[in-house]
Structures are given as structure tokens and as C-alpha cells.
Amino acid sequence: MTPQKKSDGGEMVPTPTPGLVTLHMFDAETAALVYLAAELAGGDETAVREALGVAFQTVRPDWVEEVLLQTYLFAGFPRALNGMREWRRISGRAAQEADAEEAYDVDAFRARGGVTCATVYGPMYERLRVNIAALHPALDQWMVVEGYGKVLGRPALDLGRRELCIIAACAVARQDRQLHSHLHGALHAGVAAPVVTAALQHLRRLLSPADADRFTALWKRVQG
């Protein structure tokens, strides 16, 4: 059962995910995964191919596939499909039938998504839900069920590394608002601040100097 707590308004709100993996090092595997996420979101075919080749040599395949899957949330189905097609060719790895996905249980996805989203947004979770519902109620439900429940709540990749990959995708797409949220989210998901700093530094070669400096300043504000 999803753990919950009472909000100030009496509504039941999911509590953050227990037992998060804490990331204290920006190791070579994580670096390759983050760089891949950035190229999947913003690179051309050659750049994606090269990043996948590095990932094939460096990153465990299940992690690569999770980042490929979550790419559709941040860069659209065309990039996710093209990336997965190239990955199948480079890796020689067939899709796993056992991962044809768990039964499409919307209630289960909603519960898992609430927990995952509450972990990422921390004390801002309730305000987030109100703000997104004000934009459109369907977006609020899709965010929780589809985004955080069906995709980002999958257990094959830890939430901290997922957040670093989301940071990469938001940075190359110049989505400052979402980048701000997921810089906070990485910390909430157990990523040590020096690891986030290292990830942003690793991405600088894909960014304009102005963007890189702006994101560095944003990260300093997030840290207080």
C-alpha cells in the first residue's frame, strides 16, 4: 500500500519513496548515461549513435533502455523510437518479452506516480498538483499516471539517475523552469550536490556558453 499523510486541507498525500539510492559519485557509467540522455533529447543522428556506442561499452543495458524509454516524456516519441532502433542495432539485444510491461493498471500507476512525484517535488508537491490541474486537469492526471507512475516509477533505474538524465534533457532543450524543478528533484531523490555539479559540468560541451553559465547560476540558487 502507498504510504500517505494528511495535507493541511485534509487530503491524503503520498509520502516520498523510502530507501532511495544515494549517489555520492559521478562515475563513468553515470556520466555516459547522462550524456546519452542529452544527446537523445537534442543531438542529431550521428551524435546519438556515438553516445549509444559509448553507452554500450560503459553502461549496463537495462539502464540504457530505461533512459531510452523515458526520452519520450521529454523529447517526444520520434526521438525515443529512433534512439531505440539504433540501440537495437548497436547492442544486438532483442527486446525482452518479460518487459512487455506490467499489466496496464491505471490505479497502480497512479499510486506509484503519486509517490514518485512527491519524492521529486518534496514540499512543493501539493502546490504542483494544484498548479498543473489549473493548466488542465488532464495534464495533472497524465503527469502522475503516465509520467511518474508508468515511466519514471519503473524500478529498473534508480530515481536519482533518472533525475540527472532529466536534467540533461531539460538543459539541452533550454527548458529552464523544468530544469529548476529537477535540480531540486535530484537532491530530493538522493543525489549529492557535488554529483549534480559534476553532471552540469559534463554537459557544458553540448551547451552554448551563455546557457551553461545560466544553468550554473540557477544551480547555485537552488543550493541556497
C-alpha positions in Angstrom: 0.0 0.0 0.0 1.2 3.5 -0.8 2.1 5.4 2.4 0.2 8.6 2.8 -0.1 11.6 5.1 -2.7 14.2 5.7 -2.3 17.6 3.9 -3.3 20.8 5.5 -6.6 20.5 3.7 -7.2 17.0 4.9 -6.5 15.3 1.6 -4.3 12.2 1.6 -1.0 12.9 0.0 1.7 10.3 -0.9 4.8 10.3 1.2 8.2 10.2 -0.6 9.8 7.0 -1.7 11.6 5.2 1.1 15.0 3.6 0.7 16.3 5.8 -2.1 19.7 5.1 -3.6 22.1 7.9 -2.6 24.5 8.9 -5.3 27.8 10.2 -3.9 30.0 9.8 -7.1 29.6 10.8 -10.7 31.2 7.7 -12.0 31.9 6.8 -15.7 28.7 4.8 -16.0 26.5 7.6 -14.8 28.4 10.1 -16.9 27.8 8.1 -20.1 24.1 7.7 -19.2 23.6 11.4 -18.6 25.4 12.3 -21.8 23.3 9.8 -23.7 20.1 11.4 -22.2 21.2 14.8 -23.5 22.0 13.6 -27.0 18.8 11.6 -27.2 16.9 14.8 -26.4 18.9 17.2 -28.6 21.5 15.6 -30.7 21.5 14.7 -34.4 21.6 11.1 -35.6 25.4 10.9 -35.6 25.7 12.3 -32.1 23.0 9.8 -30.8 24.8 6.9 -32.5 28.1 7.9 -30.9 26.5 8.3 -27.5 24.8 4.9 -27.7 28.1 3.4 -28.8 29.8 4.8 -25.7 26.9 3.6 -23.5 27.1 0.1 -25.0 30.7 -0.1 -23.7 30.1 1.6 -20.4 26.5 1.3 -19.1 24.5 -1.7 -18.1 21.9 -2.3 -20.8 18.9 -2.2 -18.6 19.8 1.4 -17.7 20.2 2.4 -21.3 16.8 1.1 -22.2 15.2 2.9 -19.3 16.7 6.2 -20.4 15.5 5.5 -24.0 12.0 4.8 -22.7 11.8 7.9 -20.6 13.0 10.0 -23.6 9.5 10.1 -25.0 8.4 12.2 -22.0 10.9 14.9 -22.5 11.8 14.8 -26.2 8.8 13.0 -27.9 8.2 9.6 -29.4 10.2 10.2 -32.6 13.4 10.6 -30.7 12.6 7.7 -28.4 11.8 5.5 -31.3 14.8 6.4 -33.4 17.1 6.0 -30.4 15.7 2.6 -29.5 16.0 1.5 -33.1 19.7 2.4 -33.2 20.2 0.8 -29.8 18.9 -2.5 -31.0 21.3 -2.3 -33.9 24.3 -1.4 -31.9 23.7 -3.7 -28.9 22.3 -6.7 -30.8 20.0 -7.0 -27.8 16.4 -8.0 -28.5 13.5 -6.5 -26.6 12.7 -8.6 -23.5 9.3 -10.1 -23.7 9.2 -10.3 -19.9 9.3 -6.5 -20.0 6.3 -6.2 -22.3 5.3 -4.1 -19.3 3.3 -4.9 -16.2 -0.4 -5.1 -16.7 -1.6 -1.7 -17.7 -3.1 -0.9 -14.3 -4.0 2.8 -14.1 -4.8 2.7 -10.4 -1.4 1.1 -9.7 0.4 3.6 -11.9 -1.5 6.5 -10.2 -0.4 5.2 -6.7 3.2 4.7 -7.8 3.2 8.0 -9.6 2.0 9.9 -6.6 4.8 8.5 -4.5 7.5 9.2 -7.2 6.2 12.7 -7.9 6.0 13.5 -4.2 9.6 12.4 -3.8 10.8 14.6 -6.6 8.9 17.7 -5.6 9.1 17.3 -1.9 7.3 20.2 0.0 6.2 21.6 -3.4 4.2 18.5 -4.4 0.7 19.7 -3.3 1.2 23.2 -4.9 2.5 21.5 -8.1 -0.7 19.4 -8.4 -2.9 22.4 -7.9 -0.9 24.5 -10.5 -0.9 21.7 -13.1 -4.6 21.0 -12.7 -5.2 24.7 -13.2 -3.5 24.5 -16.6 -5.6 21.5 -17.5 -6.9 18.6 -15.3 -5.8 16.1 -18.0 -2.2 17.3 -17.7 -2.3 16.7 -14.0 -3.5 13.1 -14.4 -1.1 12.4 -17.2 1.8 13.7 -15.3 1.1 11.4 -12.3 -0.2 8.3 -14.1 1.8 8.4 -17.3 4.9 10.3 -16.4 5.7 9.5 -12.8 3.8 6.3 -12.5 4.1 4.3 -15.7 7.5 5.5 -16.7 9.6 7.3 -14.0 8.4 4.9 -11.3 9.8 1.9 -13.1 12.3 0.2 -10.7 15.0 -0.8 -13.2 16.8 2.5 -12.9 17.1 4.4 -9.6 15.3 7.7 -9.3 18.5 9.7 -8.7 20.0 8.8 -12.0 16.7 9.3 -13.7 16.6 12.9 -12.4 20.2 13.5 -13.6 19.1 12.3 -17.1 16.0 14.6 -16.9 18.3 17.5 -16.0 20.3 16.7 -19.1 17.3 16.6 -21.4 15.9 19.9 -19.9 19.3 21.6 -20.3 19.8 20.8 -24.0 16.2 21.7 -24.7 16.7 25.0 -22.8 13.6 24.3 -20.6 14.7 26.5 -17.6 11.5 26.1 -15.5 11.6 22.3 -15.7 15.4 22.3 -15.2 14.9 24.3 -12.0 12.4 21.8 -10.7 14.5 18.8 -11.5 17.7 20.3 -10.0 15.7 20.3 -6.7 14.3 16.9 -7.7 17.8 15.3 -7.9 18.6 16.5 -4.4 15.2 15.1 -3.1 15.9 11.8 -4.9 19.2 11.3 -3.1 21.8 12.8 -5.4 24.6 14.5 -3.6 25.1 18.2 -4.6 28.7 17.6 -6.0 27.3 14.9 -8.3 24.7 17.4 -9.8 27.6 19.9 -10.2 29.7 17.3 -12.0 26.7 16.4 -14.3 26.2 20.0 -15.3 29.9 20.4 -15.9 29.8 17.2 -18.1 27.1 18.7 -20.2 28.8 22.0 -20.9 30.2 20.9 -24.2 26.7 20.4 -25.5 25.6 23.9 -24.4 26.3 27.4 -25.5 28.5 29.3 -23.1 25.5 31.6 -22.2 23.3 28.6 -21.4 26.0 26.8 -19.5 26.6 29.9 -17.3 22.9 30.5 -16.8 22.3 26.9 -15.7 25.3 27.1 -13.3 23.8 30.2 -11.8 20.4 28.5 -11.5 22.0 25.6 -9.7 23.7 27.9 -7.2 20.4 29.5 -6.4 18.8 26.0 -5.9 21.6 25.2 -3.4 20.7 28.3 -1.5 
